[in-house]
Every structure is written in C-alpha cells, then in structure tokens.
C-alpha cells in the first residue's frame, strides 16, 4: 500500500487529471477503529475498484477536525494513524491520501475540495461514501453535493447502507462507550476483532522495576485513550522469533498515573506475567480482555505497590480460569 502525505505530493501516477491516467475509485472518512461498518465500506470500495480496473484510494484527514478545533474535548481515538494505515493495508487498499487539516483546509468550500482533491488530484471515476459523510467548510460536503457535481466532472457516486447489529448502528462512538464500560465482548462484535493497541516500547521512569513489577511503556500517539484503568491483557511481540500468533498474558494500566506524576497525556504500561526479556524498541500488540479496576490515586508509593501486586494476582486468576 502507498501512503501519500499531502495533496501537494499527488503526482501523475496517482491519477492527476492532467496526466491522462485512468483515475481511481475512492472514499473519504476518518475510519477510526476500522470497525465492521468501516470494513463494509472499504470492501465495497475494493470490489468497485477491481471491477473498474483502477486503484482503490482512501482519503483521510489529520488531525481529525474535532481534534483541531478542541483537542482536549475531542473524542479519544480508537487507534493511531499508523495502526489505521496498517489496517488499510491488511484490507487490501492500494493507496491512502493523507490530507493535512489546517486553517486553509478548514475554510475550503466543499465544492473546491471535490474539484482540487477528487477531480484534479485523483481523477476520481467512482466515489463510495458512508451515509454520514460530511466534509468541507461547515460540513457542506455530502452525498447530495457529490451527486450534483458528478455529471460535470465525469464520475459516479454511491452511498453505502448503514451496517447495524441487533438494530443498532455500528459506530466508533458506540465502541468508545463500550470500552469505557469495560464491555470488551460487545466491542469485539462491533469491531470484528478484539480491541487492541499497538505501539513501540520506550524507556519510562523505571518505577516498575523498583516496585518489582517491570513494565513496558508503549507510545500511544494520541492525547487521550478510549478508556482508563487496569486490565487483564494479552500481548503479542511483533517480529518475535517465537510463534507470531503467540499471545502472552499480562496486566496493563491505561491512564495518567495520578500517584506518580499526573499528566493529561495517556500512557499505556504493560507487565507481562512470568516473562523476563528486554522489549525496548520492539513493537507490541496489546489485546484487552477484562477490566480489573478503575485507575486511582494512592496516598503513597507503598500502597500503590501493594495494589499493583493484587492486580497481578487478579490477572493471573483470570487467565487460569
């Protein structure tokens, strides 16, 4: 899969209208979480692209508009941009176009966005959109506007049916609610897979080793996580010499570490049960299985240490059940 960072990096081979290239079949969206509803849209996109003999293209914005306007109040991300791109690649998408959201993009009329990006930049021949699509200034870009411009610019457009589960729309918002409540079973149904976070293990403050519970600190690349607390987890070490499908039991904390150094930025700390190896610099996948407790502030490091050891035992009991 090819990642193109910025409209200015679109070249002739990407289907630029002036190049005479055949064009593309595309969609646009945030696709946070890549849940079953998103996958339905993307699978349909791939099918249409295959029928037309053209590349399948996803256009997405960074940062997401709500993050740009109010970063502290925006919904927490379900996945980082890297995780999302890995998901696109796994689904067989040919190309991802990253559009930088800034003041210029904020004030761009939806019609101008369609003409500059979809038509002139990507020579769109067919556009697949979700039923809740909104883009451009004041969210004026939608299915109706695309339909209005389709004949003028020689492309076709179709919207996809909302995917529901037991009568309820599958959405990233619903998944966030489930994760916060610790309902990983229903979240897995909506996602089509267990909820997980992947990232690179980095050096922390080494407090875990002092407490006799060494942890792997994982970069989240997001201001806030979709949930907070202590969890029983399973961990896969990417690039491991062991079985690539091996998931090791562990316990994880997601939050701001209020006892140690409260921060507004979420941190993921993972302790692998009965495991002793250097993970610094490695990428790991952390799959969440059960919520153990809420994150809390303790009056002393000693009280925190006692609770952490209780959490470890709770996680061990969960995996031995």
C-alpha positions in Angstrom: 0.0 0.0 0.0 1.2 3.5 -0.8 0.8 6.4 1.6 0.8 9.9 0.1 1.3 12.6 2.7 -0.4 15.8 1.5 -2.2 17.0 -1.7 0.9 18.7 -2.9 2.6 15.2 -3.2 0.0 13.9 -5.7 1.8 13.0 -8.9 0.8 11.9 -12.4 0.9 8.3 -11.3 -1.8 9.0 -8.7 -4.3 9.8 -11.5 -3.9 13.6 -11.7 -6.4 14.8 -14.3 -3.8 16.4 -16.4 -1.7 13.2 -16.6 -4.2 11.3 -18.8 -4.0 8.4 -16.3 -7.2 6.3 -15.9 -8.0 7.6 -12.5 -9.2 6.0 -9.2 -12.1 4.7 -7.2 -12.1 6.4 -3.8 -13.7 7.1 -0.5 -13.2 9.6 2.3 -13.5 9.3 6.0 -11.9 9.2 9.5 -12.3 5.4 9.8 -11.3 5.5 13.5 -11.3 1.9 14.7 -11.9 0.3 11.4 -15.0 -1.4 12.8 -17.3 -3.7 10.8 -19.2 -0.7 9.3 -16.0 0.8 8.0 -14.8 -2.6 6.7 -18.1 -3.0 4.8 -17.5 0.4 3.0 -13.8 -0.5 2.3 -14.6 -4.0 1.0 -17.2 -2.4 -1.3 -14.6 0.2 -2.4 -12.2 -2.6 -3.3 -14.9 -4.5 -5.2 -15.7 -1.4 -7.3 -12.1 -0.7 -7.9 -11.5 -4.2 -9.1 -14.5 -4.1 -11.4 -13.1 -0.8 -12.9 -9.5 -2.0 -13.1 -8.5 1.1 -11.0 -6.7 1.6 -7.7 -8.7 1.8 -4.5 -8.0 5.0 -2.7 -8.8 6.2 0.8 -8.7 10.0 1.6 -8.4 10.8 5.3 -7.6 13.9 7.3 -5.0 14.5 10.0 -5.6 15.8 12.6 -9.2 14.9 12.7 -11.3 18.2 12.5 -12.7 17.8 16.1 -9.1 17.4 17.4 -8.0 20.5 15.5 -10.8 22.7 16.9 -10.8 21.4 20.5 -8.1 18.7 21.2 -9.0 18.2 24.9 -12.7 17.8 24.2 -12.4 15.7 21.0 -13.5 12.0 21.3 -10.5 9.8 22.2 -9.0 7.9 19.3 -9.6 4.2 19.0 -6.4 3.8 17.0 -3.3 5.8 16.0 -2.7 6.8 12.4 -0.1 4.1 12.0 -2.5 1.4 13.2 -5.1 2.7 10.8 -2.7 2.5 7.9 -1.7 -1.0 8.8 -5.4 -1.8 8.9 -6.0 -0.3 5.4 -3.0 -2.3 4.1 -4.4 -5.6 5.6 -7.7 -4.9 3.9 -6.0 -4.6 0.5 -6.4 -0.8 0.0 -4.0 0.4 -2.7 -3.4 3.9 -1.7 -4.1 6.3 1.3 -4.0 10.0 0.8 -3.3 12.0 4.0 -4.8 15.5 3.8 -3.4 17.9 6.4 -6.3 19.6 8.2 -5.3 23.2 9.0 -6.9 26.7 8.7 -6.7 26.6 4.9 -8.5 23.2 4.8 -11.0 24.3 7.4 -12.1 27.2 5.2 -12.1 25.4 1.9 -15.5 25.1 0.3 -16.7 21.5 -0.2 -17.0 22.1 -3.9 -13.4 23.3 -4.1 -12.3 20.2 -2.1 -14.1 17.9 -4.5 -12.5 19.6 -7.6 -9.0 20.0 -6.2 -8.6 16.6 -4.5 -11.1 14.2 -6.0 -11.2 15.5 -9.6 -7.9 17.3 -10.3 -5.7 15.4 -7.8 -7.0 11.8 -8.1 -9.2 11.8 -11.3 -11.9 10.0 -9.4 -14.1 7.8 -11.6 -16.3 6.4 -8.8 -16.7 7.6 -5.2 -18.1 5.3 -2.4 -19.2 7.1 0.7 -20.8 6.3 4.0 -24.3 7.6 4.8 -23.0 10.1 7.4 -20.3 11.7 5.2 -19.5 15.4 5.9 -16.5 17.4 4.7 -15.5 20.8 3.6 -16.4 24.2 5.2 -19.2 23.9 7.7 -19.6 20.2 6.7 -21.3 21.2 3.5 -19.8 18.3 1.6 -22.2 15.3 1.4 -23.7 12.7 -0.9 -26.1 15.2 -2.4 -23.3 17.6 -3.4 -21.2 14.8 -4.9 -24.2 13.8 -6.9 -24.7 17.3 -8.1 -21.1 17.6 -9.4 -20.8 14.0 -10.7 -22.0 14.7 -14.2 -20.0 17.9 -14.6 -16.8 16.1 -13.6 -17.4 12.7 -15.2 -17.6 10.5 -12.1 -20.2 8.3 -10.4 -21.1 8.2 -6.7 -22.9 5.8 -4.4 -23.6 5.7 -0.7 -23.5 2.5 1.3 -26.1 1.2 3.6 -25.5 1.7 7.3 -24.4 -1.6 9.0 -26.4 -2.5 12.1 -26.0 -5.0 14.9 -29.2 -6.1 16.6 -31.0 -3.0 15.4 -28.3 -0.5 16.5 -25.9 1.3 14.1 -22.3 0.3 14.3 -20.3 3.4 15.2 -17.0 4.5 16.7 -18.9 6.4 19.3 -20.7 3.3 20.5 -17.4 1.4 20.6 -15.9 4.1 22.8 -18.8 3.8 25.2 -18.4 0.0 25.4 -14.6 0.3 26.0 -15.1 2.8 28.8 -17.6 0.5 30.4 -15.2 -2.5 30.1 -17.6 -4.4 27.8 -15.0 -5.9 25.5 -17.3 -8.7 24.3 -19.7 -6.4 22.6 -16.9 -4.1 21.4 -15.3 -7.1 19.8 -18.6 -7.8 17.9 -18.7 -4.3 16.5 -15.0 -4.2 15.6 -14.9 -7.7 14.2 -11.9 -8.4 16.4 -10.7 -7.9 19.9 -9.9 -4.3 20.8 -6.1 -3.8 20.8 -3.5 -1.1 20.9 -0.1 -1.4 19.3 3.0 0.7 19.8 6.7 0.9 20.4 8.1 0.1 23.8 10.0 3.1 25.1 12.0 4.0 28.2 10.0 5.2 31.1 10.9 6.2 34.7 11.9 2.6 35.6 9.4 2.8 38.6 8.0 -0.7 37.7 11.4 -2.3 38.3 11.7 -0.5 41.7 8.2 -1.9 42.6 9.3 -5.4 41.4 6.8 -5.3 38.6 8.7 -4.2 35.4 6.5 -2.7 32.8 6.8 -2.0 29.1 5.8 1.6 28.3 4.1 2.0 25.0 3.8 5.1 22.9 0.1 5.8 22.2 0.5 8.7 19.7 -2.8 10.2 20.9 -3.7 12.7 23.6 -6.3 10.5 25.2 -7.1 6.8 25.2 -10.6 5.4 24.7 -10.6 4.0 28.3 -8.7 4.2 31.5 -8.0 1.7 34.3 -6.2 -1.6 34.9 -6.9 -4.5 32.6 -6.0 -8.2 32.0 -4.4 -8.2 28.6 -2.7 -10.5 26.1 0.4 -9.3 24.4 2.0 -10.2 21.0 5.6 -9.2 20.4 5.9 -8.2 16.8 8.9 -9.7 14.9 9.3 -12.2 17.7 11.4 -15.3 16.9 8.6 -17.2 18.7 5.3 -18.1 17.1 3.9 -15.0 15.5 0.5 -15.9 16.8 1.6 -16.3 20.4 -0.2 -14.0 22.9 1.3 -13.7 26.3 -0.8 -12.9 29.4 -0.3 -9.7 31.2 -1.8 -6.8 33.2 -1.9 -3.2 31.9 -2.6 0.3 33.1 -4.0 2.9 30.8 -4.2 6.4 32.2 -2.3 9.3 33.6 -0.5 7.7 36.6 -2.1 10.1 39.2 0.0 8.7 42.1 3.3 9.2 40.4 3.1 12.3 38.1 -0.4 13.1 36.9 -0.4 14.1 33.3 -3.1 14.9 30.8 -1.5 12.6 28.2 -2.5 9.0 28.5 0.2 6.3 29.0 0.0 2.5 28.4 2.1 0.4 30.8 2.1 -3.4 30.4 3.5 -6.0 32.8 3.9 -9.5 31.2 3.2 -12.3 33.6 6.1 -14.7 34.3 8.2 -13.1 31.5 11.7 -11.6 31.6 13.2 -10.2 28.4 14.2 -6.8 27.1 11.4 -5.3 25.0 12.8 -1.8 24.5 12.5 -0.7 20.9 10.2 -3.6 20.0 6.6 -3.1 18.8 3.9 -4.9 20.7 0.2 -5.5 20.3 -1.8 -5.3 23.5 -5.3 -7.0 23.4 -7.7 -6.1 26.1 -9.7 -8.9 27.8 -11.1 -7.8 31.1 -11.2 -4.7 33.3 -9.7 -5.2 36.7 -10.4 -1.9 38.3 -10.5 1.9 37.7 -7.3 4.0 37.8 -6.9 5.7 41.2 -4.6 7.8 43.2 -2.8 6.3 46.2 -1.5 8.2 49.2 1.9 6.5 48.9 4.1 4.6 46.6 4.0 1.6 49.0 0.1 1.5 48.8 0.4 1.7 45.0 2.9 -1.2 45.1 0.5 -3.4 47.2 -2.3 -2.7 44.8 -0.2 -3.5 41.7 0.6 -6.9 43.2 -3.0 -7.5 43.8 -3.8 -6.6 40.2 -1.2 -9.0 39.0 -2.8 -11.8 41.0 -6.2 -10.9 39.7 -4.9 -11.1 36.1 -3.3 -14.4 36.8 -6.6 -15.8 38.2 -8.4 -14.5 35.1 -6.0 -16.4 32.8 -6.2 -19.6 34.9 -9.9 -19.8 34.8 
